[in-house]
């Protein structure tokens, strides 16, 4: 079981790459936040430039207005790298209503001009991390929770899921081969051909199936490639299937000795209300788009001292 869990992390978790020390992530964060600031400020922060003297110094504190999990501290520091910042709470830390999270000091115009983008960053990432953490606990280690590519803020959303102890899944299309229904349609439904074309392109290959017949076909194809000495790691994505259907599929795969060398993901129409139903199906990962496209932002404010 422990070996299987380690393979799950290898296949679906890229959280270690989501730090500004990594050039790919740093470039994304810089470009994304720069664009947010540009759109927010427009030609000028008219209010601040009218009321506050140039080069005036100020101090402020970031305060939680509700309970949750904090995320986005690293990115907040990156956005405000020309200001003095003291982090009272860390990424992944539990926070309560009224907690001081960060202290910030420096140019008043910069603090006020970036206030909305800075808070949006912390609020959104903390909201996602809070949701991910809560749902991950509900699964009780019977399966792992993963995000999808249904994101609004791209890699920032993925980072927030990781802070909340969820798996990132693919950060982009280049991370692994995921053979979906539209790919198979263009290949005449030939799963064996799809795998053969992808086998040397990536160590990680996942195949989406929509019923038991496709699942068995994919599993048998994978068994054939494993027998031929390929060292790829394979997964099957059970898409839009009910827990009862998945249980029967897993049972049949085990009966035919097709389960052990394949990882299994369930996805599609899964939400916080029906999530627990998937935990006992024998799958390894549950992926949910609502983690990143429907999460509620956590209430966080900035108060000038």
N, C-alpha and C positions, 0 to 999 in steps of 0.2 A: 504493500500500500504506500509506504514512504517513497519507494522508487517511482511509483506512478505519480505521486504528488510533485516530485521534483521534475518530472517530464512535463507536467501541466504548467509549471512555472516557466520552464525553458520555452515551451511552445507559445504561451499566451501573455507572458509578462515582459514588458520593455520599460518598466518603471525606472530602472537604474539609469536609463539614458535621458530621463527628463529632469535635467539639472542645467543651470546656466553655465556650468563648467563644460558641458557638451556643446560643441559648436553648432550642431544641427538645431538643438533646442534653443540655444542662445540667439541664433539668427532669427528663428521664428518669433521668439518673445519680443526681441527688439523691433522687428518689422511690424508685428501685430499691435503692440502697445503704442508705437510711434504713430501708426495710422489712427488709432483711437484718440490719441491726444490731438492730432491734427484736425480730425473731424469735430472734436469737442470744442477746441479753442477757436476754430475758424481763423479769421484774420487777426483777432485780438481778444483777450479776456477783458472786455470793456469795463466790467464792474471793478475788478481788482486794479486795473491800470488807472481808473478814475479816482479811486478812494485811497489806495495804499501807495505810500512813497516808494520810489525805486530803491532797492537795496535794504529795505527795512527787514529786520530780523524778527522771527517769531518761533514759538514752540507750540506743538500740538500733541494730542494723545488720541490714539485710535482705541475705541471702546466697543465691546460687544453689547448688543441690545437684546440678545437671546442666547439660549444654550445651544451648543453644537460642537463641531470640530473645526479647528482653524487650519486653513490652507492658503497658500499664496504669499507667505512671508518672504521666501526667496525672491519671487518675482516682484514683490513690492519694493524690496531693497534694490533690485536691479533697475526698476523704473525710476527710483529716487536716489540713485547712486551719488548725486552731487549734494545731497543733504545728509545730516547726521541722524542716524536711526539706531534706536536701541530696541531690540526685540525682547519683550517681557514674556511672551508666549511663543512657542515654536510650532512649526508645521506638524500637524498630526496630534497636537495637544487638545485636550478637552477644555472648552471655555464655557463660562457661565455669564448670564445677563449681568452687566456691570463690570466685568473684568476689563482691566487695561491690557491691551494687546501689544501695542508698540508706542514708542515715543519718537517724535520727529522734530527736528529743529533746523533752522537755516533761513534762507531767503523766503520771506512771507509770500511774495508773488508766485514763487514756484509751488509752495505748499498749497495755496488756494487754487492756483491754476490747474493743478493736477488732482485736486481733491476728488472730483467725481470719478475719474478713471481709476484712481488708486482704490477708492472704495468699491467700485464695481468689480474690480479685480479680486479683492479680498472676499466680497460678499458672494460672488458667483462661485469661486473656487471652494470656499468654505461650505457653501450650500451643497455642492456636489459631494465633497468629502464627507459631510455629515450624513447625507443619504446613503452613500456607498458603505460607510462604516456600519450604519444601522442594519442595512440589508445583509451585509456579509455576516453579521452576528446571527441573524435569523436563520441562515443556512447551516449553522452549527457544524461547520467543517465537513459537511457531507458532500458539498460541492463548492467550487470557488465562483465568485462573482466577477464578471468581466464587462467592460464597456464595449461599445461598438464604434463605428466610424460616423455615427449620427451625432455629430458634435456641432455646436455653434461657435465655440472658441478653439477648435482644433486641438493642438497639443496641450494647451493650458487646461482644457477639460480632461484630457487623459491624465495629466499630472495630478489633478484634483482627485480623480478616481483612485490613483495609486496611493495618494496620501491617506485616503479612506480605506486602505487595505484591499481594494479591488484590483483586478488584473487589467492591464491596458488593452489587451488584444493587439491588433495591428496598429502601428502608428501611421503607416502609410502602405500603399500598394506594393512597395518593394520589400516588405518584411517577411512575407511568406506567400506561398501559392494557395489561393482559395478558389477552388473550382466551383462555380455557382451554376444555377440552372441555365442562365443565358449562355454561359460558355459551352455547356453540354449540348444545348440546342444547336449551336453552330457546328458542333462535331457529331451531329446525328445521334446524340445520347450515348456516345461510346465512352464510357468511363475509363476503360483500359487504355484507349488511345490518349485520353486527356492526361492520365498519369504518366504514360510513356513520354509524352511531350514535355512534361514538367519535371521529370525525375532528376534531371541533371541541373535544373535551374535553381533549386532551393532544397535545403535539408528538410524544410517543413512544408508539408502538403496536406491541405484540408479539402474535403469534398462535401458539398451540400446535397442533402437528400430530403425528399418530401414524403416518403412512405417506406414501409417495411421492405418492399421489393427492391427499391433503390438502395436501401441500407445494406441488404444482403449482397447485392451485386457489387457495391463499393467495397465491402469488407472482403469478399472473395478476391476481388482484383488486388487489393492491398496485400492479401496473403500470398498471392502469386508473386508480386514484386519482392516481398520479404524473402521468399524462398530462393529467389534469384540472386540474393546476396546484397541487395540495396540497403543502405543504412539510413534511409530517410525516416523521419518521424511523421507518422500519419495521424490524422484526426478526421472524424466524420461529424458534420454539422447537421443535426436533426432540426429542420426548419418548420416552424408553425405546426408542430405536433403536440397533442395533448399528453399529459403525464401518463395516462393509462396506455396510450399507444407506444410511448417510449419504453415503458416497463416491458411490454410484450416483445418489442424489438431487441432490447438488451438481453432478455431471457433467451430468445432464439439464437442470438449471436453467441452467447455463452454455451448453449447446447451444441452449437456447431464448432466450438473452439475457435471462434473468430473475435473474441472480445479482448483478450489480454494484450495484444500488441497494437491496439488502436485506442486513441483518446476520443472522448465524446463530448460534444457541445450541444446544448439546447438553446434555441433562439427563436424569436418571432412571437409576438402577442404575449410576451411575458411582462408582468407588472408586479408592483409590491404586494398586491392582493392575492395573486395566484402563485407567487414565487415559491412558497414552501412546498407546493405540490410537486415541484421538480426536484427537490432535494433528495428524495428517496428513490429516484428512478434508475440509479446506477450510472448517471452521467458524471463527468468531471467538472464541467464548467457551464454556468448559465450566463448568457450575455443579454444585456438589456439596453435598448436605446434610450429609455426614459431616464437612465442615470445622467445623461449629458444633454438631452434635449427637453427635459421637463422638470429638472431639479429647481426647487425654490431657493432663491438667494437668502443667505443668512443676514440678519439685520445688524449692521456694523456702522458706526459713525465716527467722524473726526471732530474733535473739539479743540479749538485754540485755547491755550492757557491764558 
